[in-house]
Amino acid sequence: MANGGGSRWARAVQPGAPGSRTTRLELFYDLVFVFAFLNVTSLTVEHPSWGNLFRALLVLALLWWCWTGFAGLGNMVRADQGVLPVVGFVTVASAFLLVLSIPGAFVDQPGGLNGPIVFAVCYFLVRAAQLTIFGWLARSDPAAFRRWLLLAALPVVATALLLTAGQVPPRLDDRTLAVGLQLGLWSAAVLVEYVAGVALGSSYWAVISAGHWAERHALMILIALGESIIALGLGAKSISALPLTGPVIVAAVLGVAIAAVLWWAYFDTLALGMEQTLHRTRQPGARARLARNAYTYLHMPMIAGIIFFALGVKDMLAEAASPATPAWGEPLGLFWVTVLYGGVALYLVSLTACALLVLRSVRWPLLVTVSAIVLVAPAAARVPELLAVVVLAVLCIVGTVVETRREDGRRRRIRQLALDEQVATEEAQSRWRRQHL
């Protein structure tokens, strides 16, 4: 009976393998984050302000930490086998409620349950479900289990801070003090997870399959870029509802062009080269640091940059193209130029940091592009919206073209190696299917 029970538990949680890739079930989980990114932008677009922009960034940081748990769990165990689908469905439901509560995460909305409490409780449920599986995997190693106990305390502390942020500041009479205290408590919750995660979570980034880890993060970049396309077509003043005039066509083409350039800057060689480096890094500690620094931490500002870009185009392009506004739109303004230009600059800076950390390569054309974006931004704030986006698109396109043409052999080697691996994998799969199917 004991052996049978142990066998059943072994089948319930099946470990991952070095050749594992992303499962369809994990892609299903990611659909929640498509909705999440839409809600993060809506947190700011309805009431644009610096405070709401910072709130959006805090919410995005906690959502990213939830998703990182999904990615780590799917790397260590097979997400579509045993009890993992059930655990996944529970966490997806909690994550969905978490996203639904975003509009009231800071200030409770009239009617229904208390928004800040719902957000904090759902965040805890998502993190607890993930850490329960990690704890089960660490149960046979006393040292690993002790580290897990310390890790398990982090979401408890973070949740307590979120609950306090939702209940104490609203009771204060001083509005400025209340807002500052609430943002400080939220910031502390984010820091607890991120900073303590570095100190305690070396095993948290124990990457069994480098291919799976790289693919999961690349897919999230795609999801964020998809949000920018959705924001362009389905903003609060949907561009699809406007007459197909010249400004509408210009707005649509510019938005897609910038999103395409952002895609190219990441996927042309960087994503491939990073995955190849992660495969070559076989020492567990070095691989864990690479997975943590280059993927978990540096991909988060990439996602934030894309979301800020999406936030900028959600209303700006449709408004500029509307017949109710002057030709080429109203001046962009300081706030929106920071969101739009700053989002693209943040993405490119994070991308070049990844290239430097992983590939030991300085992407000078992209750094020059970032410098040009920062220098041009004050002037762009004073020109019509569509013209400001034209300038941004030109800078991004020129920088990416120069970076791509600056061929020193590295790009060719990375792409050829990726193609050779793809062909070899396809041949191995075809051989197996001929023998077994």
MIDO-645169 format. One line per 10 residues: number of its first residue (from 1); their letters; for each residue x, z, y of C-alpha. Coordinates in nm, 4 decimals, padded with zeros to 6 digits. Example, Ala and Ser with C-alpha at 12.3 -4.5 7.8 and 13.67 -1.06 7.14 Angstrom:
// MIDO-645169
1	AS	01.2300:00.7800:-00.4500 ~ 01.3670:00.7140:-00.1060
END
This chain:
// MIDO-645169
1	MANGGGSRWA	00.0000:00.0000:00.0000 ~ 00.2793:00.0873:00.2430 ~ 00.4573:-00.2398:00.1772 ~ 00.1334:-00.4293:00.2168 ~ 00.0679:-00.2558:00.5492 ~ 00.4201:-00.3336:00.6690 ~ 00.3748:-00.6944:00.5654 ~ 00.0482:-00.7171:00.7557 ~ 00.2141:-00.5767:01.0691 ~ 00.5018:-00.8229:01.0277
11	RAVQPGAPGS	00.2522:-01.1096:01.0174 ~ 00.0631:-00.9681:01.3169 ~ 00.3647:-01.0065:01.5495 ~ 00.5962:-01.2910:01.4531 ~ 00.9319:-01.3237:01.6316 ~ 01.0265:-01.6305:01.8293 ~ 01.3077:-01.8672:01.7312 ~ 01.5936:-02.0366:01.9201 ~ 01.4134:-02.3714:01.9008 ~ 01.0733:-02.2468:02.0187
21	RTTRLELFYD	00.8943:-02.4344:02.2950 ~ 00.5912:-02.3602:02.5097 ~ 00.2693:-02.3317:02.3100 ~ -00.0702:-02.4679:02.4089 ~ -00.1981:-02.1112:02.4261 ~ 00.0598:-02.0265:02.6920 ~ -00.0549:-02.3287:02.8898 ~ -00.4067:-02.1885:02.8657 ~ -00.2792:-01.8594:03.0086 ~ -00.1234:-02.0463:03.3003
31	LVFVFAFLNV	-00.4612:-02.1857:03.4075 ~ -00.5342:-01.8431:03.5549 ~ -00.2364:-01.8839:03.7858 ~ -00.3689:-02.2173:03.9134 ~ -00.6685:-02.0180:04.0366 ~ -00.4378:-01.7391:04.1550 ~ -00.2325:-01.9675:04.3794 ~ -00.5521:-02.1036:04.5349 ~ -00.6678:-01.7503:04.6124 ~ -00.3314:-01.6506:04.7604
41	TSLTVEHPSW	-00.3526:-01.9329:05.0147 ~ -00.7146:-01.8458:05.0971 ~ -00.5998:-01.4889:05.1759 ~ -00.4257:-01.6278:05.4850 ~ -00.5952:-01.9554:05.5750 ~ -00.9276:-01.7952:05.6736 ~ -00.7612:-01.5453:05.9103 ~ -00.4114:-01.6799:05.9886 ~ -00.1793:-01.4048:06.1102 ~ 00.1686:-01.2735:06.0410
51	GNLFRALLVL	00.0223:-00.9676:05.8702 ~ -00.1936:-01.1752:05.6355 ~ 00.1034:-01.4009:05.5614 ~ 00.3026:-01.0940:05.4547 ~ 00.0049:-00.9741:05.2471 ~ -00.0057:-01.3110:05.0709 ~ 00.3642:-01.2791:04.9918 ~ 00.3149:-00.9285:04.8470 ~ 00.0256:-01.0428:04.6275 ~ 00.2275:-01.3444:04.5134
61	ALLWWCWTGF	00.5219:-01.1186:04.4207 ~ 00.3007:-00.9011:04.1966 ~ 00.1328:-01.2065:04.0406 ~ 00.4748:-01.3528:03.9666 ~ 00.5825:-01.0288:03.8003 ~ 00.2710:-01.0416:03.5808 ~ 00.3509:-01.4007:03.4865 ~ 00.7133:-01.3126:03.4108 ~ 00.5836:-01.0672:03.1504 ~ 00.3854:-01.3517:02.9935
71	AGLGNMVRAD	00.6965:-01.5717:02.9848 ~ 00.9200:-01.3004:02.8354 ~ 00.6623:-01.2101:02.5732 ~ 00.6145:-01.5717:02.4681 ~ 00.9905:-01.6074:02.4325 ~ 01.0381:-01.3041:02.2082 ~ 00.7329:-01.3580:01.9852 ~ 00.5146:-01.6524:01.8886 ~ 00.2290:-01.6396:02.1380 ~ -00.0126:-01.8356:01.9177
81	QGVLPVVGFV	00.0395:-01.6377:01.5942 ~ -00.0898:-01.3046:01.4582 ~ -00.2534:-01.0687:01.7068 ~ -00.0886:-01.2266:02.0099 ~ -00.3786:-01.4614:02.0929 ~ -00.6125:-01.1592:02.1055 ~ -00.3687:-00.9689:02.3272 ~ -00.3341:-01.2802:02.5389 ~ -00.7074:-01.3233:02.5873 ~ -00.7403:-00.9591:02.6961
91	TVASAFLLVL	-00.4596:-00.9948:02.9488 ~ -00.5956:-01.3292:03.0730 ~ -00.9336:-01.1660:03.1358 ~ -00.7610:-00.8828:03.3234 ~ -00.5498:-01.1330:03.5182 ~ -00.8602:-01.3319:03.6092 ~ -01.0314:-01.0184:03.7431 ~ -00.7074:-00.9397:03.9266 ~ -00.7243:-01.2788:04.0980 ~ -01.0948:-01.2393:04.1764
101	SIPGAFVDQP	-01.0156:-00.9115:04.3521 ~ -00.7446:-01.0644:04.5782 ~ -00.9764:-01.1142:04.8813 ~ -01.0532:-00.7402:04.8766 ~ -00.7157:-00.6165:04.7526 ~ -00.6243:-00.4676:05.0921 ~ -00.9620:-00.4053:05.2553 ~ -01.2668:-00.3370:05.0405 ~ -01.5447:-00.5941:05.0869 ~ -01.9074:-00.4824:05.1218
111	GGLNGPIVFA	-02.1012:-00.4735:04.7949 ~ -01.9656:-00.4500:04.4432 ~ -01.6786:-00.2420:04.3164 ~ -01.3949:-00.1140:04.5316 ~ -01.1583:-00.4124:04.5705 ~ -00.8250:-00.2254:04.6026 ~ -00.9080:-00.0120:04.2957 ~ -01.0077:-00.3180:04.0899 ~ -00.6842:-00.4948:04.1860 ~ -00.4655:-00.1936:04.0984
121	VCYFLVRAAQ	-00.6409:-00.1240:03.7658 ~ -00.6308:-00.4899:03.6571 ~ -00.2629:-00.5094:03.7488 ~ -00.1960:-00.2071:03.5306 ~ -00.3949:-00.3532:03.2386 ~ -00.1997:-00.6796:03.2500 ~ 00.1363:-00.5035:03.2595 ~ 00.0353:-00.2437:02.9984 ~ -00.0776:-00.5092:02.7492 ~ 00.2547:-00.6921:02.7847
131	LTIFGWLARS	00.4668:-00.3767:02.7586 ~ 00.2765:-00.2589:02.4516 ~ 00.4070:-00.5568:02.2551 ~ 00.7589:-00.5042:02.3910 ~ 00.7337:-00.1408:02.2815 ~ 00.6250:-00.2440:01.9327 ~ 00.9282:-00.4715:01.9051 ~ 01.1627:-00.1914:02.0206 ~ 01.0175:00.0816:01.7986 ~ 01.2891:00.0643:01.5300
141	DPAAFRRWLL	01.5813:00.0932:01.7764 ~ 01.5986:00.4408:01.9391 ~ 01.8131:00.3238:02.2317 ~ 01.5909:00.0224:02.2977 ~ 01.2807:00.2392:02.2703 ~ 01.4165:00.4838:02.5285 ~ 01.4796:00.1939:02.7665 ~ 01.1257:00.0748:02.6987 ~ 00.9848:00.4167:02.7920 ~ 01.1593:00.3938:03.1296
151	LAALPVVATA	01.0314:00.0377:03.1766 ~ 00.6789:00.1459:03.0840 ~ 00.6872:00.4000:03.3680 ~ 00.7358:00.1261:03.6298 ~ 00.3811:-00.0186:03.6278 ~ 00.2459:00.3370:03.6285 ~ 00.4362:00.4128:03.9494 ~ 00.3518:00.0735:04.1011 ~ -00.0181:00.1175:04.0191 ~ -00.0196:00.4664:04.1727
161	LLLTAGQVPP	00.1284:00.3214:04.4919 ~ -00.1337:00.0440:04.4990 ~ -00.4153:00.2942:04.4468 ~ -00.2806:00.5117:04.7286 ~ -00.2490:00.2048:04.9535 ~ -00.6125:00.1208:04.8920 ~ -00.7543:00.4678:04.9527 ~ -00.5425:00.6635:05.2026 ~ -00.4727:00.4220:05.4952 ~ -00.8426:00.3274:05.5486
171	RLDDRTLAVG	-00.9156:00.6952:05.6154 ~ -00.6704:00.7112:05.9079 ~ -00.7999:00.6794:06.2633 ~ -00.4865:00.5098:06.3944 ~ -00.5277:00.1423:06.2963 ~ -00.1619:00.0512:06.3546 ~ -00.0422:00.3441:06.1441 ~ -00.2940:00.2601:05.8703 ~ -00.1807:-00.1037:05.8456 ~ 00.1884:-00.0088:05.8477
181	LQLGLWSAAV	00.1382:00.2569:05.5803 ~ -00.0595:00.0213:05.3583 ~ 00.1961:-00.2584:05.3815 ~ 00.4744:-00.0054:05.3211 ~ 00.3076:00.1253:05.0043 ~ 00.2526:-00.2282:04.8747 ~ 00.6148:-00.3147:04.9510 ~ 00.7249:-00.0027:04.7625 ~ 00.5170:-00.1101:04.4596 ~ 00.6888:-00.4508:04.4597
191	LVEYVAGVAL	01.0333:-00.2932:04.4987 ~ 00.9701:-00.0487:04.2138 ~ 00.9052:-00.3362:03.9750 ~ 01.1780:-00.5706:04.0981 ~ 01.4628:-00.3316:04.1796 ~ 01.4096:-00.0918:03.8891 ~ 01.3619:-00.3934:03.6659 ~ 01.7203:-00.4954:03.7416 ~ 01.8543:-00.1498:03.6574 ~ 01.6515:-00.0890:03.3430
201	GSSYWAVISA	01.5399:-00.4211:03.2115 ~ 01.8464:-00.5889:03.0621 ~ 01.6581:-00.6272:02.7339 ~ 01.3539:-00.7527:02.9248 ~ 01.5337:-01.0860:02.9734 ~ 01.6619:-01.1130:02.6146 ~ 01.6133:-01.4903:02.5913 ~ 01.5793:-01.6058:02.2302 ~ 01.4857:-01.9655:02.3137 ~ 01.6595:-02.1118:02.6172
211	GHWAERHALM	01.4398:-02.4217:02.5955 ~ 01.1211:-02.2174:02.6060 ~ 01.2407:-02.0043:02.8985 ~ 01.3448:-02.3056:03.1071 ~ 01.0311:-02.5005:03.0212 ~ 00.7975:-02.2134:03.1139 ~ 00.9506:-02.1802:03.4607 ~ 00.9573:-02.5560:03.5173 ~ 00.5866:-02.5713:03.4324 ~ 00.5119:-02.3051:03.6935
221	ILIALGESII	00.6919:-02.5149:03.9557 ~ 00.4632:-02.8005:03.8528 ~ 00.1559:-02.5789:03.8832 ~ 00.2591:-02.4711:04.2324 ~ 00.3190:-02.8344:04.3339 ~ -00.0225:-02.9171:04.1923 ~ -00.1681:-02.6495:04.4196 ~ -00.0169:-02.8297:04.7191 ~ -00.1912:-03.1534:04.6136 ~ -00.5203:-02.9681:04.5596
231	ALGLGAKSIS	-00.4831:-02.8004:04.8979 ~ -00.4329:-03.1407:05.0609 ~ -00.7509:-03.2836:04.9076 ~ -00.9699:-02.9735:04.8974 ~ -00.8807:-02.7638:05.1983 ~ -01.1312:-02.5691:05.4014 ~ -01.1917:-02.8959:05.5888 ~ -01.1562:-03.1288:05.2930 ~ -00.9696:-03.4477:05.3717 ~ -01.1750:-03.6202:05.1008
241	ALPLTGPVIV	-01.4900:-03.5609:05.3094 ~ -01.3519:-03.7428:05.6133 ~ -01.3906:-04.1159:05.6847 ~ -01.0965:-04.3124:05.5460 ~ -00.9301:-04.3784:05.8809 ~ -00.5666:-04.4483:05.9620 ~ -00.4839:-04.0829:06.0374 ~ -00.6497:-03.9753:05.7095 ~ -00.4356:-04.2217:05.5125 ~ -00.1209:-04.1096:05.6966
251	AAVLGVAIAA	-00.2043:-03.7445:05.6313 ~ -00.2630:-03.8043:05.2596 ~ 00.0514:-04.0130:05.2104 ~ 00.2694:-03.7648:05.4001 ~ 00.1433:-03.4688:05.1993 ~ 00.1996:-03.6452:04.8675 ~ 00.5399:-03.7739:04.9825 ~ 00.6676:-03.4241:05.0652 ~ 00.5312:-03.2839:04.7357 ~ 00.7010:-03.5702:04.5475
261	VLWWAYFDTL	01.0325:-03.5026:04.7213 ~ 01.0088:-03.1336:04.6293 ~ 00.9412:-03.2379:04.2683 ~ 01.2409:-03.4721:04.2659 ~ 01.4764:-03.2141:04.4147 ~ 01.4060:-02.9791:04.1230 ~ 01.3333:-03.2016:03.8240 ~ 01.5777:-03.4891:03.8701 ~ 01.8812:-03.2921:03.7527 ~ 01.8565:-02.9232:03.8444
271	ALGMEQTLHR	01.5953:-02.8281:03.5847 ~ 01.7841:-03.0208:03.3158 ~ 02.1242:-02.8818:03.4117 ~ 01.9988:-02.5238:03.4273 ~ 01.8451:-02.5478:03.0812 ~ 02.1659:-02.6948:02.9390 ~ 02.3704:-02.4125:03.0930 ~ 02.1282:-02.1537:02.9524 ~ 02.1711:-02.3099:02.6063 ~ 02.5505:-02.2941:02.6395
281	TRQPGARARL	02.5425:-01.9291:02.7510 ~ 02.5212:-01.7580:02.4119 ~ 02.6520:-01.4096:02.4956 ~ 02.3308:-01.1999:02.5192 ~ 02.4238:-01.0068:02.8333 ~ 02.5373:-01.3147:03.0254 ~ 02.2275:-01.5088:02.9158 ~ 02.0000:-01.2215:03.0214 ~ 02.1602:-01.2079:03.3687 ~ 02.1281:-01.5847:03.4058
291	ARNAYTYLHM	01.7630:-01.5766:03.2980 ~ 01.6890:-01.2918:03.5365 ~ 01.8780:-01.4104:03.8446 ~ 01.8306:-01.7878:03.8299 ~ 01.4816:-01.7981:03.6843 ~ 01.2856:-01.4769:03.7445 ~ 01.4267:-01.3955:04.0879 ~ 01.5259:-01.7318:04.2391 ~ 01.2209:-01.9194:04.1119 ~ 00.9922:-01.6707:04.2835
301	PMIAGIIFFA	01.0962:-01.7816:04.6384 ~ 01.0684:-02.1429:04.5184 ~ 00.7069:-02.0768:04.4218 ~ 00.6500:-01.8920:04.7510 ~ 00.7943:-02.1857:04.9461 ~ 00.5606:-02.4324:04.7738 ~ 00.2605:-02.2030:04.8272 ~ 00.3458:-02.1699:05.1964 ~ 00.3725:-02.5498:05.2185 ~ 00.0316:-02.5743:05.0476
311	LGVKDMLAEA	-00.1063:-02.3211:05.2940 ~ 00.0257:-02.5308:05.5804 ~ -00.1335:-02.8542:05.4610 ~ -00.4593:-02.6891:05.3516 ~ -00.6094:-02.7220:05.6994 ~ -00.3465:-02.8814:05.9190 ~ -00.3540:-03.2365:05.7829 ~ -00.7315:-03.2510:05.7501 ~ -00.7722:-03.1113:06.1008 ~ -00.5220:-03.3573:06.2442
321	ASPATPAWGE	-00.7027:-03.6469:06.0775 ~ -01.0521:-03.5344:06.1830 ~ -01.2272:-03.7532:06.4450 ~ -01.3153:-03.4311:06.6310 ~ -00.9521:-03.3670:06.7253 ~ -00.7189:-03.5702:06.9502 ~ -00.5115:-03.8530:06.8046 ~ -00.2437:-03.7088:06.5734 ~ -00.4004:-03.3638:06.6067 ~ -00.3393:-03.0548:06.8167
331	PLGLFWVTVL	00.0126:-02.9078:06.8607 ~ 00.1188:-02.7365:06.5398 ~ 00.2070:-02.4022:06.6986 ~ 00.4609:-02.1340:06.6083 ~ 00.2660:-01.9767:06.3224 ~ 00.1897:-02.2971:06.1348 ~ 00.5309:-02.4528:06.1917 ~ 00.6803:-02.1354:06.0386 ~ 00.4502:-02.1656:05.7390 ~ 00.4934:-02.5406:05.6877
341	YGGVALYLVS	00.8580:-02.5931:05.7796 ~ 00.9601:-02.2466:05.6603 ~ 00.7977:-02.2989:05.3222 ~ 00.9880:-02.6214:05.2579 ~ 01.3130:-02.4666:05.3843 ~ 01.2671:-02.1615:05.1602 ~ 01.2106:-02.3858:04.8579 ~ 01.5221:-02.5935:04.9269 ~ 01.7405:-02.2876:04.9956 ~ 01.6287:-02.1283:04.6668
351	LTACALLVLR	01.6952:-02.4528:04.4858 ~ 02.0480:-02.4814:04.6239 ~ 02.1106:-02.1144:04.5341 ~ 02.0103:-02.1930:04.1743 ~ 02.2461:-02.4920:04.1688 ~ 02.5311:-02.2775:04.2997 ~ 02.4657:-01.9907:04.0575 ~ 02.4062:-02.1942:03.7431 ~ 02.5837:-02.5279:03.7917 ~ 02.8584:-02.4058:04.0290
361	SVRWPLLVTV	02.7641:-02.6943:04.2558 ~ 02.7028:-02.6842:04.6320 ~ 02.4252:-02.9240:04.7295 ~ 02.5465:-02.9999:05.0799 ~ 02.2855:-03.2678:05.1653 ~ 02.0042:-03.0243:05.0921 ~ 02.1721:-02.7470:05.2914 ~ 02.2113:-02.9879:05.5837 ~ 01.8414:-03.0753:05.5430 ~ 01.7489:-02.7070:05.5617
371	SAIVLVAPAA	01.9616:-02.6662:05.8768 ~ 01.7933:-02.9692:06.0326 ~ 01.4464:-02.8313:05.9464 ~ 01.5296:-02.4978:06.1104 ~ 01.6749:-02.6659:06.4217 ~ 01.3848:-02.9090:06.4630 ~ 01.1098:-02.6502:06.3955 ~ 01.0815:-02.5114:06.7555 ~ 01.0297:-02.8625:06.8923 ~ 00.7907:-02.9515:06.6081
381	ARVPELLAVV	00.5704:-02.6553:06.7036 ~ 00.4921:-02.8279:07.0345 ~ 00.4054:-03.1758:06.9036 ~ 00.0817:-03.2974:06.7378 ~ 00.0347:-03.1888:06.3777 ~ 00.0664:-03.5271:06.2096 ~ 00.3809:-03.6093:06.4052 ~ 00.5335:-03.2754:06.3028 ~ 00.4588:-03.3537:05.9377 ~ 00.6103:-03.7036:05.9800
391	VLAVLCIVGT	00.9338:-03.5421:06.1009 ~ 00.9323:-03.2979:05.8075 ~ 00.8714:-03.5779:05.5571 ~ 01.1549:-03.7900:05.6996 ~ 01.4018:-03.5003:05.6867 ~ 01.3087:-03.4182:05.3248 ~ 01.3224:-03.7793:05.2078 ~ 01.6571:-03.8511:05.3751 ~ 01.8145:-03.5320:05.2410 ~ 01.6938:-03.5965:04.8855
401	VVETRREDGR	01.8038:-03.9620:04.8883 ~ 02.1522:-03.8679:05.0124 ~ 02.1764:-03.5928:04.7479 ~ 02.0716:-03.8345:04.4721 ~ 02.3101:-04.1100:04.5814 ~ 02.5993:-03.8646:04.6091 ~ 02.6825:-03.9421:04.2466 ~ 03.0052:-03.7863:04.1225 ~ 02.9290:-03.8306:03.7525 ~ 02.7546:-03.4947:03.7137
411	RRRIRQLALD	02.4009:-03.6348:03.7535 ~ 02.4685:-03.9114:03.5007 ~ 02.6118:-03.6655:03.2464 ~ 02.3234:-03.4197:03.2802 ~ 02.0554:-03.6855:03.2441 ~ 02.2308:-03.8585:02.9543 ~ 02.2739:-03.5290:02.7704 ~ 01.9043:-03.4518:02.8199 ~ 01.8097:-03.7965:02.6881 ~ 02.0385:-03.7588:02.3839
421	EQVATEEAQS	01.8780:-03.4225:02.3049 ~ 01.5294:-03.5673:02.3387 ~ 01.6090:-03.8595:02.1082 ~ 01.7720:-03.6300:01.8487 ~ 01.4719:-03.3932:01.8579 ~ 01.2281:-03.6812:01.8168 ~ 01.4251:-03.8169:01.5202 ~ 01.4318:-03.4728:01.3518 ~ 01.0568:-03.4307:01.4030 ~ 00.9855:-03.7786:01.2666
431	RWRRQHL	01.1987:-03.7044:00.9586 ~ 01.0115:-03.3796:00.8922 ~ 00.6733:-03.5480:00.9298 ~ 00.7684:-03.8259:00.6884 ~ 00.8678:-03.5655:00.4290 ~ 00.5790:-03.3187:00.4684 ~ 00.2765:-03.4952:00.6199
END
